Amino acid sequence: MVASRQPTDAHTKSVTYRADPDETPSEAVVAAVASASDCRPTAAGADGTARVLPPLYDAIDPDALDALFAGGVRSPDRPRATAGKVEFVYHGHRVTAHSDGSVVVEPR
């Protein structure tokens, strides 16, 4: 996973995330949005103070997203069977999941 942040101002930031080959598109979306919003992707820490993301299924069907881009991250010489992108809103961010494994998260 590679996430790069590009601050757009003091309170918001854009994140471009590159999924690992063994990461599903839905896992990549959760990781990217967690990075952009300084939240934990799952349960809060032991002290219970960490902000936690809501379930991804509140915004999009994770199984459908994974099925759309089935086959995992591919190299340029082995493209995915499905090319394209999906855009939706999750946790106050505009999310664009691309078939090449990249996820762009922008403030809404």
SULLIN-V482635 format. One record per pair of residues at least 12 apart in sequence whose ideal C-beta (glycine too) atoms are under 10 Angstrom apart, sorted by the first residue. I is the first residue (numbers start at 1). J is the second residue. If there is no record, write none. Layout:
<<I & J> <I & J>>
//
This chain:
<<1 & 17> <1 & 18> <1 & 19> <1 & 20> <1 & 23> <1 & 27> <1 & 28> <1 & 31> <1 & 32> <1 & 35> <1 & 101> <1 & 103> <2 & 16> <2 & 17> <2 & 18> <2 & 19> <2 & 20> <2 & 102> <3 & 15> <3 & 16> <3 & 17> <3 & 18> <3 & 28> <3 & 31> <3 & 32> <3 & 34> <3 & 35> <3 & 36> <3 & 103> <3 & 105> <4 & 16> <4 & 17> <4 & 18> <4 & 35> <5 & 17> <5 & 35> <5 & 36> <5 & 105> <6 & 104> <6 & 106> <8 & 106> <8 & 107> <9 & 107> <11 & 107> <12 & 36> <12 & 37> <12 & 92> <12 & 93> <12 & 106> <12 & 107> <12 & 108> <13 & 35> <13 & 36> <13 & 37> <13 & 38> <13 & 93> <13 & 105> <13 & 106> <13 & 107> <14 & 36> <14 & 93> <14 & 94> <14 & 104> <14 & 105> <14 & 106> <14 & 107> <15 & 31> <15 & 32> <15 & 33> <15 & 34> <15 & 35> <15 & 36> <15 & 37> <15 & 93> <15 & 95> <15 & 103> <15 & 104> <15 & 105> <15 & 106> <16 & 32> <16 & 35> <16 & 36> <16 & 96> <16 & 98> <16 & 102> <16 & 103> <16 & 104> <16 & 105> <16 & 106> <17 & 29> <17 & 31> <17 & 32> <17 & 33> <17 & 34> <17 & 35> <17 & 36> <17 & 95> <17 & 97> <17 & 101> <17 & 102> <17 & 103> <17 & 104> <17 & 105> <18 & 32> <18 & 73> <18 & 98> <18 & 100> <18 & 101> <18 & 102> <18 & 103> <19 & 31> <19 & 32> <19 & 69> <19 & 72> <19 & 73> <19 & 97> <19 & 98> <19 & 100> <19 & 101> <19 & 102> <19 & 103> <20 & 72> <20 & 73> <20 & 101> <21 & 72> <21 & 73> <21 & 74> <21 & 75> <21 & 101> <22 & 72> <22 & 73> <23 & 72> <23 & 73> <23 & 101> <23 & 103> <24 & 62> <24 & 63> <24 & 65> <24 & 66> <24 & 67> <24 & 69> <24 & 70> <24 & 72> <24 & 73> <25 & 60> <25 & 62> <25 & 65> <25 & 66> <25 & 67> <25 & 68> <25 & 69> <25 & 70> <25 & 72> <25 & 73> <25 & 86> <25 & 97> <25 & 98> <25 & 99> <25 & 101> <25 & 103> <26 & 56> <26 & 57> <26 & 60> <26 & 61> <26 & 62> <26 & 63> <26 & 64> <26 & 65> <26 & 66> <26 & 69> <26 & 97> <27 & 41> <27 & 56> <27 & 62> <27 & 66> <27 & 103> <28 & 65> <28 & 66> <28 & 69> <28 & 73> <28 & 97> <28 & 98> <28 & 101> <28 & 102> <28 & 103> <29 & 41> <29 & 53> <29 & 56> <29 & 59> <29 & 60> <29 & 62> <29 & 65> <29 & 66> <29 & 86> <29 & 88> <29 & 90> <29 & 93> <29 & 95> <29 & 96> <29 & 97> <29 & 103> <29 & 105> <30 & 42> <30 & 53> <30 & 55> <30 & 56> <30 & 62> <30 & 90> <30 & 91> <30 & 95> <30 & 103> <31 & 53> <31 & 103> <31 & 105> <32 & 90> <32 & 93> <32 & 95> <32 & 96> <32 & 97> <32 & 102> <32 & 103> <32 & 104> <32 & 105> <33 & 53> <33 & 54> <33 & 56> <33 & 59> <33 & 90> <33 & 91> <33 & 92> <33 & 93> <33 & 95> <33 & 103> <33 & 105> <34 & 51> <34 & 52> <34 & 53> <34 & 91> <34 & 105> <35 & 103> <35 & 105> <36 & 91> <36 & 92> <36 & 93> <36 & 95> <36 & 103> <36 & 104> <36 & 105> <36 & 106> <36 & 107> <37 & 51> <37 & 53> <37 & 90> <37 & 91> <37 & 92> <37 & 93> <37 & 105> <37 & 107> <38 & 50> <38 & 51> <39 & 51> <39 & 52> <39 & 53> <39 & 54> <39 & 91> <40 & 52> <40 & 53> <41 & 53> <41 & 56> <42 & 55> <51 & 91> <53 & 90> <53 & 91> <54 & 90> <54 & 91> <55 & 90> <56 & 88> <56 & 90> <56 & 91> <56 & 95> <58 & 90> <58 & 91> <59 & 88> <59 & 89> <59 & 90> <59 & 91> <59 & 93> <59 & 95> <60 & 86> <60 & 87> <60 & 88> <60 & 89> <60 & 90> <60 & 95> <60 & 97> <64 & 86> <65 & 86> <65 & 88> <65 & 97> <67 & 82> <68 & 80> <68 & 82> <68 & 84> <68 & 85> <68 & 86> <68 & 97> <68 & 99> <69 & 81> <69 & 82> <69 & 83> <69 & 84> <69 & 85> <69 & 86> <69 & 97> <69 & 98> <69 & 99> <69 & 100> <69 & 101> <70 & 82> <71 & 99> <72 & 101> <73 & 99> <73 & 100> <73 & 101> <73 & 102> <74 & 99> <74 & 100> <74 & 101> <75 & 100> <76 & 100> <79 & 99> <79 & 100> <80 & 98> <80 & 99> <80 & 100> <80 & 101> <81 & 99> <82 & 99> <83 & 98> <83 & 99> <83 & 100> <84 & 97> <84 & 98> <84 & 99> <84 & 100> <85 & 97> <85 & 98> <85 & 99> <85 & 100> <85 & 102> <85 & 103> <85 & 104> <86 & 98> <86 & 99> <86 & 103> <87 & 104> <89 & 108> <90 & 105> <90 & 108> <91 & 105> <91 & 108> <92 & 107> <92 & 108> <93 & 105> <93 & 106> <93 & 107> <93 & 108> <94 & 106> <94 & 107> <94 & 108> <95 & 108>>
//
